[in-house]
Amino acid sequence: MWDLCTNALDTAKLRGASYGDVRAMHLRQRDLTTKNGQVGTLAQSESIGIGVRVLANGAWGFASTDRLTREGVAACAAQAVSIAKASALAKRSNVVLAPEKSYVDSWQSPFRKDPFEIPLETQLALLLAADGEMRKVKGVTLTETSMQFRKIDSWLASSIGSQIHQRKVISGCGIGATSFQGGEIQKRSYPNSFGGQHALEGYELVDSLELLKHAPVIADEAAALHAAAQCPEKFGTVILAGNQLGLQIHESIGHPIELDRVLGQEANFAGTSFLTLDQFNKLKYASRIVNVVADARLDHGRGLGTFAYDDEGVPAQCTAIIKDGKFCGYLSSRETAHLIGLERSSGTMRTESWNRLPIIRMTNVSLLPGTWDYGDLIADTSDAILMDTNRSWSIDDRRYQFQFSTEIGWEIRGGKIVRMLKNPSYSGITTEFWNSCDAICKFDHWTLWGTPNCGKGQPMQTMGTGHGAAPARFRNVRIGTAFSKQ
């Protein structure tokens, strides 16, 4: 593979490229689902190819191919240079890259059980067993289970001398029970909605989640929600479970700090950003107890945003995003870092596949743990609603005004959880909401949640991101409006 990469770089240089990088990728994936005791999906696929990105005449060009011969790769590199030269005719200014060292390295994500070595029959049997446990519960209408596995090998070579091989193994699984009664639909998911939990781990992740143990619990809750009281509509205190807080971080912090959105270079799917450059190192984003980082290092955890090097060959880093409530960091690339005077890229350029350009993506954007024990937090709260597991979300195209609903809520009175609530929801303005945070649970209750389906770009790229969070409390929040009958 290295010979093909070198051939592509040599061709690009001969055709007039001032810079080039080549990504060869081999992607393997396995997907399994069940629905109501029947197999829904049972698929395995793989893809391999090369993408060539170059700078020529001060503009970018990109081309890709699955013809992995010297002739095929050379033609691809030549096409990339031609595209760059054509793009240069309409450029506003030359692309300039922030400096970066060259690296020669090989890295593999840690895992104990290769999911592709586990028989499909074994994996499917577990899903069907969990499905069966949920179907035993009276009132459950629909049961669903899923597993996803990815193995990604990438080889990056650049004209500055980098040669980096990385292998990542990603696993994910989840279960869900839906109950339809009297024209109302209620659903419970474990361990999270939208496919469950996903991480940079092997099959040991599936083992750790104990699907069979939790299947009857969530099925019972799905059926019981119909008889639960409706979440009230009011202003009050909200405690968000870690899985819901992870999505809150993703939508109201992760997307607006993407520097390509801030600069107007990218607006597909998630829009632009309210975090304009004049607010950098000035905006009071949150209360003083809130600290958020973008951390791609393995030390942070085995998240979907963990790697050794990004797809520009920049090493994984920890970047402070919010420090003691103050906004202080963007997600940047070598090009965008230079545009705002940063000395170095924050190392967030990633690509879904060999046939896509790398773009700025979230790594592990996490809320750092606080000091509260979960039990003490509940006991300290006189009147609140605990909201768990996302059901739906909506946020404007500048990531400022939002509304979320969750699958289940629990009313807290006098420091105790007293009853289940259905259709919980809350809404607010990003900075007002984060400034209302007055308690965050400690590391014992912190989880690095995986979001496997973040879409961005055109053509769209689906990328996994990580969000570390522990339960946290927010005061004076607007509650219950999503299901108002007004």
HELIX and SHEET records of a PDB file:
HELIX    1   1 TRP A    2  LEU A   14  1                                  13    
HELIX    2   2 ARG A   70  ALA A   88  1                                  19    
HELIX    3   3 PRO A  115  GLU A  117  5                                   3    
HELIX    4   4 LEU A  120  ARG A  135  1                                  16    
HELIX    5   5 GLU A  204  LEU A  209  1                                   6    
HELIX    6   6 LEU A  211  ALA A  224  1                                  14    
HELIX    7   7 LEU A  225  ALA A  227  5                                   3    
HELIX    8   8 GLY A  242  ILE A  249  1                                   8    
HELIX    9   9 HIS A  250  GLY A  254  3                                   5    
HELIX   10  10 HIS A  255  ILE A  257  5                                   3    
HELIX   11  11 LEU A  259  VAL A  262  1                                   4    
HELIX   12  12 LEU A  277  GLN A  279  5                                   3    
HELIX   13  13 LEU A  298  HIS A  300  5                                   3    
HELIX   14  14 ARG A  334  LEU A  339  1                                   6    
HELIX   15  15 TYR A  374  ALA A  379  1                                   6    
HELIX   16  16 THR A  430  ASN A  435  1                                   6    
HELIX   17  17 PHE A  443  HIS A  445  5                                   3    
HELIX   18  18 THR A  481  PHE A  483  5                                   3    
SHEET    1   A 6 ALA A  59  THR A  65  0                                        
SHEET    2   A 6 GLN A  38  ALA A  56 -1                                        
SHEET    3   A 6 TYR A  19  LYS A  35 -1                                        
SHEET    4   A 6 LEU A 142  SER A 158 -1                                        
SHEET    5   A 6 GLN A 163  GLN A 181 -1                                        
SHEET    6   A 6 VAL A 104  GLN A 108  1                                        
SHEET    1   B 6 ALA A  59  THR A  65  0                                        
SHEET    2   B 6 GLN A  38  ALA A  56 -1                                        
SHEET    3   B 6 TYR A  19  LYS A  35 -1                                        
SHEET    4   B 6 LEU A 142  SER A 158 -1                                        
SHEET    5   B 6 GLN A 163  GLN A 181 -1                                        
SHEET    6   B 6 GLU A 184  TYR A 190 -1                                        
SHEET    1   C 6 ALA A  59  THR A  65  0                                        
SHEET    2   C 6 GLN A  38  ALA A  56 -1                                        
SHEET    3   C 6 TYR A  19  LYS A  35 -1                                        
SHEET    4   C 6 LEU A 142  SER A 158 -1                                        
SHEET    5   C 6 GLN A 163  GLN A 181 -1                                        
SHEET    6   C 6 GLN A 197  ALA A 199 -1                                        
SHEET    1   D 7 ALA A 229  GLN A 230  0                                        
SHEET    2   D 7 LYS A 416  LYS A 422  1                                        
SHEET    3   D 7 GLN A 401  ARG A 413 -1                                        
SHEET    4   D 7 ASP A 383  ILE A 395 -1                                        
SHEET    5   D 7 LYS A 234  LEU A 240  1                                        
SHEET    6   D 7 ALA A 472  ILE A 479 -1                                        
SHEET    7   D 7 SER A 425  ILE A 429 -1                                        
SHEET    1   E 7 ALA A 229  GLN A 230  0                                        
SHEET    2   E 7 LYS A 416  LYS A 422  1                                        
SHEET    3   E 7 GLN A 401  ARG A 413 -1                                        
SHEET    4   E 7 ASP A 383  ILE A 395 -1                                        
SHEET    5   E 7 LYS A 234  LEU A 240  1                                        
SHEET    6   E 7 ALA A 472  ILE A 479 -1                                        
SHEET    7   E 7 CYS A 437  ILE A 440 -1                                        
SHEET    1   F 4 LYS A 326  PHE A 327  0                                        
SHEET    2   F 4 CYS A 318  LYS A 323 -1                                        
SHEET    3   F 4 VAL A 292  ASP A 295 -1                                        
SHEET    4   F 4 VAL A 365  LEU A 367 -1                                        
SHEET    1   G 2 MET A 349  ARG A 350  0                                        
SHEET    2   G 2 ILE A 359  ILE A 360 -1                                        
SHEET    1   H 2 THR A 447  LYS A 456  0                                        
SHEET    2   H 2 GLN A 461  ALA A 469 -1                                        
END                                                                             
